[in-house]
Amino acid sequence: LSSVGSCKLLKRFYLNGMHKPGDVILGGLFEVHYSSVFPELTFTSDKMLCVRFDPPGFRHAMTMVFSIDEINKNSNLLPNITLGYSLYDNCATLGIGFSAALSLATGREEHFLQENCSGTPPVLGIVGDPFSTFSIATSNVLGLFKLPIVSYFATCSCLSDRRRFPSFFRTIPSDAFQVRAMIQILKHFNWTWVGLLVSDDDYGLHAARSFQTDLAQSDGGCLAYSEILPWGDNPKEYERIVDVMRKSTARVVIVFAPRMHLVELMKEVVKKNVTGLQWLASEAWTLVDGLDTPAFMPYLGGTLGIAVRRGEIPGLRDFLLQIHPNLHQNNSYGNDLVKQFWEHTFECKFAPPPAGWVEAGGALCTGQEDLENVETDFLDIANPRPEYNVYKAVYALAYALHDMLQCEPGRGPFSGHSCGSLQRLEPWQLMYYLEKVNFTTSFGDQVSFDENGDALPIYDIMNWLWLPDGKTKVQSVGVVKRSASKGEELTLDEDKIYWNFESKQPPRSVCSESCPPGTRLARKKGQPVCCFDCIPCSDGKISNETDSMECTSCPEDFWSSPQRDHCVPKKTEFLSYHEPLGICLTTTSLLGTFFCAVVLGIFIYHRSTPMVRANNSELSFLILLSLKLCFLCSLLFIGRPQLWTCQLRHAAFGISFVLCVSCILVKTMVVLAVFKASKPGGGATLKWFGAVQQRGTVLALTLIQAAICTVWLVSASPAPHRNTQYHNDKIVYECVVGSTVGFAVLLGYIGLLAILSFLLAFLARNLPDNFNEAKLITFSMLIFCAVWVAFVPAYVNSPGKYADAVEVFAILASSFGLLVALFGPKCYIILLRPERNTKKAIMGRGNTKT
């Protein structure tokens, strides 16, 4: 750049551009063509040949021209200062774009600045470049000189790195916010299984990294696949990528790529007929032309896209209609670009035309063509979006320059409180004011930059409609923005969204369906976290939320419902009066009591008969009374256990049965004593078995059992217990015996008396017939002992209420056995064979059977 003693250009780039002089020059980089014959950087005496004219790109460039013209006419903004411009076409080629940026920084003349390389630089700020990759390249170099660059379309989040790009600003939100906006949409529709396609450049690769990181942090879903769209003609790679899309179960595809990639991709999608996909478009292709064709719309219809905020630029259309090729040398627009626009729009050539053009039927441009009478994308500004960002970028530079020139000497922000001057204006001084700029557009949007050079982010959500007449309409269906008070906020009008599916509803795009309440997630090994199995919660555990990671245990007194989605109180189990088993046992107990009462009534009524008076009728009455108590005590085992029932049931049972068995024992002893007394010399035996002695014996034996029960109740009283060990889903209410020894002693004492009665009765079984009640006692004791011997193992092996039922059954069975065996034959004689109820019959010969 500099030679000894002077500053001059060593080489010159020949570029497509347009220029206008002014007191201050602003630079611009735009995509007026989107292809170049010579994509590599070259120095040549000829201009680089850019092909494939891009009307929207030219419109963006002319929007900058319009903005500068509007500012120059505004007496309140930069009064007495005329802005000029120097705009270049980057031809969508990095080498050309970088050359254009260097040309803006160094100037176009061979000699510029002063001999000592001081003075005002050629441009004080640049609007552009629209491509992220181009912006990275130019900002890396121009940032060293603190030359402000305000991009209107570069969205790579990497450009927010202030250490690498200290002079970079933009009026479009970064991809970081665009990515979060995409994730907000995914969450809104519960799309957790998506595919990601990105272009092979800084824009796409940074978007992919940012998307994967934010998606993982937000727990918003998983990527089914992530593919990079190649540059240039690579049909095999596009075919491979489309095959991946077709085989994947993901129904949503997110694409961060410019139009040229989408065209190649959609050609292969149409070829493979890959339907049923919901496309999410980045701002790079949401509103571009060339994709809404009849061939592509059956596949792209219903696309949801992120679009740059729509604005209003009054007067822009009228300004664009005034553009006209000027064949004079003093044209201020740049005659070459205008001519190329004119030739593209009207499909003609200016003289001299290329060889063979006229012969092939090509028309010559006359300059009399009318823009209002031709359909062209150039005039499509019904929804100015990139144009609005260009407009804001130009005004941001203008307001920064205006604020700087309003500085009062001695109160400036620079060294020694100095101010910047127009004569010695430095780009870094303008950058200082650009960082603090804050103004409101005529559309009402506030423009300012944060510490990273990013503007306040806001995007429109667009939807591609495929109308019945075959036409396409792109409509706004929502907005996503970030504010200081509410953070990131998504607003969607779902009723307006067109879905390109038969159901006309949003598609489902999940790797695995959500696990309903009652199940938990189980990750599939080696697959993303969105792919899982739903495992039912085990017994006693629940999950009451969708996609629960773990099942939670129910509290101690609760159990899981059949659906495992909530806890229910555990069922309680005890021998109840309301269940069939309890009803049967209660009925049997009452019947036994009733039968005892009937037998007692019979005996009382026939108390004077020999059958009743024989062998001490008082003991018979006492046995019947104790049997009645035995039947009634079984009722204490039925019903919900209480402290008093637990304490009373075994005591009542033990004392009642001891009373009964002791009476039987005394009766047996009396039989033996009478028989012994009937022998010669045995009369003295009876004095030990009189009525008093019989009562005393019964009382003494019963008091022993009462003492056992008292000691047991005092030392280790039975108590109600909630048992959860038998069944996990039930609470078994039972009475714990307190002391197993006490319970064993109680039963053992009853068994001892019963065995003793059985043995004595067995010894007396062959006595003469007039003493044959010993046979009845033998039989009754045999039944009694058999029942209680069978009771012990059955009781030990019966859980919960069935243990009580076994004990009640043993009480009832043994009681009925005693009642029937002892009193059945006597009642038979008393009621049915009264002729045998005589003293003669009872005292008869040995062959007389009672």
Backbone hydrogen bonds, N-H to C=O, Kabsch-Sander energy under -0.5 kcal/mol:
donor,donor_aa,acceptor,acceptor_aa,energy
3,S,6,S,-1.9
6,S,3,S,-1.5
8,K,1,L,-1.5
8,K,6,S,-0.5
9,L,110,E,-1.9
15,L,13,F,-0.8
18,M,87,L,-2.0
20,K,85,Y,-2.8
23,D,82,T,-1.9
24,V,82,T,-1.6
26,L,84,G,-2.1
27,G,125,G,-3.3
28,G,86,S,-1.8
29,L,127,V,-2.4
30,F,88,Y,-2.5
32,V,30,F,-1.1
34,Y,51,V,-0.6
34,Y,52,R,-2.0
35,S,51,V,-0.6
37,V,49,L,-2.8
44,T,42,T,-0.5
48,M,14,Y,-1.3
50,C,48,M,-0.8
51,V,35,S,-2.2
54,D,32,V,-3.5
58,F,54,D,-2.1
59,R,55,P,-2.4
60,H,56,P,-2.1
61,A,57,G,-1.9
62,M,58,F,-2.4
63,T,59,R,-1.6
64,M,60,H,-1.4
65,V,61,A,-1.7
66,F,62,M,-2.6
67,S,63,T,-2.6
68,I,64,M,-2.5
69,D,65,V,-2.3
70,E,66,F,-2.6
71,I,67,S,-2.5
72,N,68,I,-2.4
73,K,69,D,-1.0
74,N,70,E,-0.5
74,N,71,I,-1.2
75,S,73,K,-0.7
77,L,74,N,-0.6
78,L,76,N,-0.6
81,I,78,L,-1.7
83,L,81,I,-0.6
84,G,24,V,-3.2
85,Y,20,K,-1.6
86,S,26,L,-1.9
87,L,18,M,-3.2
88,Y,28,G,-2.3
89,D,16,N,-2.3
90,N,30,F,-2.8
90,N,88,Y,-0.5
93,T,90,N,-2.3
95,G,39,P,-0.6
97,G,90,N,-0.5
97,G,93,T,-2.8
98,F,94,L,-2.8
99,S,95,G,-2.0
100,A,96,I,-2.5
101,A,97,G,-2.0
102,L,98,F,-2.2
103,S,99,S,-2.1
104,L,100,A,-2.0
105,A,101,A,-1.8
106,T,102,L,-2.2
107,G,103,S,-2.3
112,F,7,C,-0.7
114,Q,118,S,-1.5
117,C,114,Q,-2.4
124,L,25,I,-2.1
125,G,25,I,-0.5
126,I,148,P,-2.2
127,V,27,G,-2.6
128,G,126,I,-0.6
128,G,150,V,-1.8
135,S,131,F,-2.2
136,I,132,S,-2.6
137,A,133,T,-2.1
138,T,134,F,-2.6
139,S,135,S,-2.7
140,N,136,I,-2.0
141,V,137,A,-1.0
142,L,138,T,-3.2
143,G,139,S,-1.9
144,L,141,V,-1.3
145,F,142,L,-1.2
146,K,143,G,-1.2
147,L,142,L,-1.8
149,I,167,S,-2.4
150,V,126,I,-3.3
151,S,149,I,-0.6
151,S,169,F,-2.6
155,T,153,F,-0.6
159,L,156,C,-1.5
160,S,157,S,-1.8
161,D,158,C,-1.7
162,R,160,S,-1.0
165,F,161,D,-2.5
168,F,165,F,-1.2
169,F,149,I,-3.3
170,R,453,G,-1.7
171,T,151,S,-2.2
175,D,155,T,-4.6
177,F,174,S,-0.7
178,Q,174,S,-2.0
179,V,175,D,-3.8
180,R,176,A,-1.7
181,A,177,F,-2.5
182,M,178,Q,-2.3
183,I,179,V,-2.3
184,Q,180,R,-2.1
185,I,181,A,-1.8
186,L,182,M,-2.4
187,K,183,I,-2.6
188,H,184,Q,-2.1
189,F,185,I,-1.8
190,N,187,K,-0.9
191,W,186,L,-2.6
192,T,190,N,-0.9
192,T,509,S,-1.3
193,W,509,S,-1.7
194,V,222,C,-2.1
195,G,252,V,-2.7
196,L,225,Y,-2.1
197,L,254,I,-3.0
198,V,227,E,-2.1
199,S,256,F,-2.0
200,D,229,L,-1.5
201,D,199,S,-2.0
205,L,201,D,-2.9
206,H,202,D,-2.1
207,A,203,Y,-1.6
208,A,204,G,-2.3
209,R,205,L,-2.2
210,S,206,H,-2.7
211,F,207,A,-2.8
212,Q,208,A,-2.5
213,T,209,R,-2.2
214,D,210,S,-2.8
215,L,211,F,-2.6
216,A,212,Q,-1.8
217,Q,213,T,-2.2
218,S,214,D,-2.3
219,D,215,L,-0.6
220,G,215,L,-1.6
221,G,215,L,-0.5
222,C,192,T,-2.6
224,A,194,V,-3.5
224,A,222,C,-0.6
225,Y,194,V,-0.7
227,E,196,L,-2.7
229,L,198,V,-3.8
229,L,227,E,-0.5
234,N,232,G,-0.9
238,Y,234,N,-1.8
239,E,235,P,-2.4
240,R,236,K,-2.1
241,I,237,E,-2.3
242,V,238,Y,-2.4
243,D,239,E,-1.9
244,V,240,R,-1.9
245,M,241,I,-2.0
246,R,242,V,-2.5
247,K,243,D,-2.1
248,S,244,V,-1.4
251,R,193,W,-0.5
252,V,193,W,-0.7
253,V,278,Q,-2.8
254,I,195,G,-2.9
255,V,280,L,-2.3
256,F,197,L,-2.8
257,A,255,V,-0.7
261,H,258,P,-0.7
262,L,258,P,-1.5
263,V,259,R,-2.5
264,E,260,M,-1.4
265,L,261,H,-2.5
266,M,262,L,-3.1
267,K,263,V,-1.7
268,E,264,E,-1.4
269,V,265,L,-2.1
270,V,266,M,-2.7
271,K,267,K,-2.0
272,K,268,E,-2.5
273,N,269,V,-0.9
274,V,269,V,-1.9
275,T,273,N,-1.0
278,Q,251,R,-3.3
279,W,277,L,-0.6
280,L,253,V,-3.0
281,A,279,W,-0.5
281,A,304,L,-2.7
282,S,255,V,-1.5
285,W,282,S,-1.7
286,T,282,S,-1.1
291,L,288,V,-0.5
293,T,291,L,-1.3
297,M,293,T,-2.7
299,Y,296,F,-1.8
300,L,296,F,-2.4
301,G,297,M,-2.3
302,G,464,W,-2.5
303,T,300,L,-1.8
304,L,279,W,-2.4
305,G,462,M,-2.4
306,I,281,A,-2.5
307,A,305,G,-0.5
307,A,460,D,-2.7
309,R,458,I,-0.6
311,G,384,P,-2.3
316,L,313,I,-1.7
319,F,315,G,-1.8
320,L,316,L,-2.5
321,L,317,R,-2.1
322,Q,318,D,-0.7
322,Q,319,F,-0.8
323,I,320,L,-1.2
327,L,325,P,-0.6
331,N,328,H,-1.1
338,V,334,G,-1.7
339,K,335,N,-2.5
340,Q,336,D,-2.5
341,F,337,L,-2.4
342,W,338,V,-2.6
343,E,339,K,-2.8
344,H,340,Q,-2.3
345,T,341,F,-2.6
346,F,342,W,-2.6
347,E,343,E,-1.0
348,C,343,E,-1.1
349,K,363,A,-1.8
357,W,354,P,-2.1
360,A,356,G,-1.6
361,G,358,V,-1.9
362,G,357,W,-2.7
363,A,347,E,-0.6
365,C,349,K,-2.4
371,L,369,E,-0.5
373,N,370,D,-1.2
374,V,371,L,-1.3
376,T,374,V,-0.6
379,L,376,T,-1.1
380,D,377,D,-1.6
381,I,379,L,-1.7
389,N,385,R,-1.7
390,V,386,P,-2.4
391,Y,387,E,-2.7
392,K,388,Y,-2.2
393,A,389,N,-2.2
394,V,390,V,-2.4
395,Y,391,Y,-2.0
396,A,392,K,-2.2
397,L,393,A,-1.9
398,A,394,V,-2.2
399,Y,395,Y,-3.1
400,A,396,A,-2.2
401,L,397,L,-2.3
402,H,398,A,-2.5
403,D,399,Y,-2.9
404,M,400,A,-1.9
405,L,401,L,-2.1
406,Q,402,H,-0.9
407,C,404,M,-1.4
410,G,417,H,-0.8
411,R,408,E,-2.3
412,G,417,H,-2.4
414,F,418,S,-1.7
417,H,414,F,-1.9
418,S,415,S,-0.8
425,L,422,L,-0.7
429,Q,426,E,-0.8
430,L,426,E,-1.4
431,M,427,P,-2.2
432,Y,428,W,-1.5
433,Y,429,Q,-1.3
434,L,430,L,-2.2
435,E,431,M,-1.9
436,K,432,Y,-0.5
436,K,433,Y,-0.6
437,V,433,Y,-0.5
437,V,434,L,-0.8
439,F,447,V,-1.9
441,T,445,D,-2.6
444,G,441,T,-1.6
447,V,439,F,-3.3
448,S,446,Q,-0.5
449,F,437,V,-0.5
450,D,454,D,-2.4
453,G,450,D,-1.9
455,A,170,R,-0.6
456,L,448,S,-0.6
459,Y,480,V,-2.8
460,D,307,A,-2.4
461,I,478,G,-2.6
462,M,305,G,-3.0
462,M,460,D,-0.6
463,N,475,Q,-2.4
464,W,303,T,-2.1
465,L,463,N,-0.7
465,L,473,K,-3.7
467,L,465,L,-0.7
467,L,471,K,-2.5
470,G,467,L,-2.1
473,K,465,L,-2.2
475,Q,463,N,-2.3
475,Q,473,K,-0.6
477,V,461,I,-3.3
478,G,461,I,-0.9
479,V,491,T,-2.1
480,V,459,Y,-2.4
481,K,489,E,-2.0
482,R,457,P,-1.7
483,S,487,G,-1.7
487,G,483,S,-1.7
489,E,481,K,-2.9
491,T,479,V,-2.7
493,D,477,V,-3.2
494,E,492,L,-0.9
496,K,493,D,-1.6
497,I,494,E,-0.9
499,W,497,I,-0.6
500,N,498,Y,-0.5
501,F,499,W,-1.5
504,K,501,F,-1.1
509,S,507,P,-0.5
512,S,530,C,-0.6
518,G,543,S,-1.4
519,T,516,P,-1.4
520,R,535,I,-2.1
521,L,548,S,-2.6
522,A,533,D,-1.9
524,K,531,C,-1.8
525,K,523,R,-0.5
527,Q,524,K,-1.9
531,C,528,P,-2.0
532,F,530,C,-0.6
533,D,522,A,-2.6
535,I,520,R,-2.6
535,I,533,D,-0.7
537,C,518,G,-2.4
541,K,538,S,-2.0
542,I,552,T,-2.7
543,S,564,R,-1.9
547,D,515,C,-2.7
548,S,545,E,-0.8
552,T,542,I,-2.9
554,C,540,G,-2.5
558,F,555,P,-2.0
559,W,568,V,-3.3
561,S,566,H,-2.2
564,R,561,S,-1.6
568,V,559,W,-3.6
570,K,557,D,-2.4
571,K,729,D,-1.4
573,E,731,I,-2.7
576,S,574,F,-1.1
579,E,576,S,-0.6
583,I,579,E,-2.7
584,C,580,P,-2.6
585,L,581,L,-2.3
586,T,582,G,-2.6
587,T,583,I,-2.8
588,T,584,C,-2.6
589,S,585,L,-2.5
590,L,586,T,-2.5
591,L,587,T,-2.5
592,G,588,T,-2.7
593,T,589,S,-2.3
594,F,590,L,-2.5
595,F,591,L,-3.0
596,C,592,G,-2.3
597,A,593,T,-2.3
598,V,594,F,-2.4
599,V,595,F,-3.0
600,L,596,C,-3.1
601,G,597,A,-2.4
602,I,598,V,-2.6
603,F,599,V,-2.8
604,I,600,L,-2.5
605,Y,601,G,-2.7
606,H,602,I,-2.5
607,R,604,I,-1.3
609,T,606,H,-1.8
613,R,609,T,-2.2
614,A,610,P,-1.9
616,N,613,R,-0.8
617,S,613,R,-0.5
619,L,616,N,-0.7
620,S,616,N,-1.2
621,F,617,S,-2.4
622,L,618,E,-2.1
623,I,619,L,-2.6
624,L,620,S,-2.4
625,L,621,F,-2.3
626,S,622,L,-2.5
627,L,623,I,-2.7
628,K,624,L,-2.0
629,L,625,L,-1.9
630,C,626,S,-2.3
631,F,627,L,-2.5
632,L,628,K,-2.3
633,C,629,L,-2.6
634,S,630,C,-0.9
634,S,631,F,-0.5
635,L,632,L,-1.6
636,L,633,C,-1.3
637,F,634,S,-1.3
638,I,635,L,-1.3
639,G,575,L,-4.4
646,C,642,Q,-2.6
647,Q,643,L,-2.1
648,L,644,W,-2.0
649,R,645,T,-2.6
650,H,646,C,-0.7
651,A,647,Q,-0.7
652,A,648,L,-3.3
653,F,649,R,-2.3
654,G,650,H,-3.0
655,I,651,A,-2.6
656,S,652,A,-2.5
657,F,653,F,-2.2
658,V,654,G,-2.1
659,L,655,I,-2.5
660,C,656,S,-2.0
661,V,657,F,-3.2
662,S,658,V,-2.9
663,C,659,L,-1.6
664,I,660,C,-2.0
665,L,661,V,-2.8
666,V,662,S,-2.7
667,K,663,C,-2.7
668,T,664,I,-2.5
669,M,665,L,-2.6
670,V,666,V,-2.5
671,V,667,K,-2.0
672,L,668,T,-2.2
673,A,669,M,-2.5
674,V,670,V,-2.8
675,F,671,V,-2.2
676,K,672,L,-2.4
677,A,673,A,-2.5
678,S,674,V,-1.4
679,K,676,K,-1.0
682,G,679,K,-2.0
685,T,682,G,-1.3
686,L,683,G,-0.9
687,K,684,A,-0.7
688,W,685,T,-1.5
689,F,686,L,-1.9
690,G,687,K,-0.6
694,Q,690,G,-2.3
695,R,691,A,-2.5
696,G,692,V,-2.9
697,T,693,Q,-2.5
698,V,694,Q,-2.4
699,L,695,R,-2.8
700,A,696,G,-2.8
701,L,697,T,-2.8
702,T,698,V,-2.2
703,L,699,L,-2.6
704,I,700,A,-1.7
705,Q,701,L,-1.3
706,A,702,T,-2.2
707,A,703,L,-2.5
708,I,704,I,-2.2
709,C,705,Q,-2.5
710,T,706,A,-2.3
711,V,707,A,-2.6
712,W,708,I,-2.3
713,L,709,C,-2.8
714,V,710,T,-2.2
715,S,711,V,-2.7
716,A,712,W,-2.4
719,A,736,V,-1.4
721,H,734,E,-2.9
723,N,721,H,-0.9
723,N,732,V,-3.3
724,T,722,R,-0.6
730,K,727,H,-0.7
731,I,571,K,-3.2
732,V,723,N,-3.0
732,V,730,K,-0.6
733,Y,573,E,-2.5
733,Y,731,I,-0.7
734,E,721,H,-2.4
734,E,732,V,-0.6
736,V,719,A,-2.5
736,V,734,E,-0.6
739,S,737,V,-2.3
740,T,738,G,-0.5
743,F,739,S,-2.0
744,A,740,T,-2.5
745,V,741,V,-2.9
746,L,742,G,-2.2
747,L,743,F,-2.4
748,G,744,A,-3.1
749,Y,745,V,-2.5
750,I,746,L,-1.7
751,G,747,L,-2.8
752,L,748,G,-2.6
753,L,749,Y,-2.2
754,A,750,I,-2.5
755,I,751,G,-2.9
756,L,752,L,-2.5
757,S,753,L,-2.5
758,F,754,A,-2.6
759,L,755,I,-2.8
760,L,756,L,-2.4
761,A,757,S,-2.7
762,F,758,F,-2.6
763,L,759,L,-2.2
764,A,760,L,-1.4
765,R,762,F,-1.1
767,L,764,A,-1.4
771,F,768,P,-2.4
772,N,769,D,-2.1
774,A,771,F,-1.2
775,K,772,N,-1.3
776,L,772,N,-0.8
777,I,773,E,-2.1
778,T,774,A,-2.7
779,F,775,K,-2.5
780,S,776,L,-2.5
781,M,777,I,-2.8
782,L,778,T,-2.2
783,I,779,F,-2.2
784,F,780,S,-2.5
785,C,781,M,-3.1
786,A,782,L,-2.2
787,V,783,I,-2.4
788,W,784,F,-2.1
789,V,785,C,-2.3
790,A,786,A,-2.0
791,F,787,V,-1.3
792,V,788,W,-1.2
794,A,790,A,-1.3
795,Y,791,F,-3.2
796,V,792,V,-2.2
797,N,793,P,-1.8
798,S,795,Y,-1.0
802,Y,799,P,-1.8
803,A,800,G,-1.2
804,D,800,G,-1.0
805,A,801,K,-2.2
806,V,802,Y,-2.4
807,E,803,A,-2.1
808,V,804,D,-2.7
809,F,805,A,-2.7
810,A,806,V,-2.4
811,I,807,E,-2.4
812,L,808,V,-2.8
813,A,809,F,-3.2
814,S,810,A,-2.5
815,S,811,I,-2.1
816,F,812,L,-3.0
817,G,813,A,-2.4
818,L,814,S,-2.4
819,L,815,S,-2.7
820,V,816,F,-3.0
821,A,817,G,-2.5
822,L,818,L,-2.4
823,F,819,L,-2.0
824,G,820,V,-1.7
827,C,823,F,-2.5
828,Y,824,G,-2.2
829,I,825,P,-2.1
830,I,826,K,-3.0
831,L,827,C,-2.9
832,L,828,Y,-2.5
833,R,828,Y,-1.2
833,R,829,I,-0.5
836,R,833,R,-2.0
837,N,834,P,-1.4
838,T,836,R,-1.3
842,I,838,T,-2.3
843,M,839,K,-2.6
844,G,841,A,-0.8
848,T,845,R,-1.6
849,K,847,N,-0.6
